[in-house]
Amino acid sequence: MEPGLIWLLAGVALLGAEMLLPGFYLLWVGLAAVGTGLVLLATSLGFGAAGAAFLTFLAAGIGMSVAARRRRGPAMRLNAPEAGLAGRMATVIAAEGSALRVRVGDSDWPARVPRGAAVPAIGASVRIEAVDGVVLVVVQG
């Protein structure tokens, strides 16, 4: 069998496996194998040159992926519970020293105030300024 066809079949098999498995790991390998197969069908490269072509295609695909991810920015946290909390109002339900517990909607969250800010009393309304892990940063609002 022609080496270019073997590379093409291997690339198509890897792309098919990518559809079944999560992630983008096999995508770049599959595309590099398909590209190498097309180059081998168009030219008559030796084994070493075919390996170099595969590695070149693989590096180019991974490089383009990394560049596109940098341009896109940080991932959105759409399904995270704290995604839309900044700017909302909450009610203080417990205050022990600087550790607070606030109620937002139907759930309770640990909270803290920024450095130097006054600790609100129980029952006070506070505005959520930010989310630090699972701790809400609140100010009197």
Secondary structure, DSSP 8 states (H G I E B T S, - for coil): --HHHHHHHHHHHHHHHHHHSSSSHHHHHHHHHHHHHHHHHHS---HHHHHHHHHHHHHHHHHHHHHHHHHH-S---TTSTTTT-TT-EEEEEEEETTEEEEEETTEEEEEE--TT-----TT-EEEEEEEETTEEEEEE-
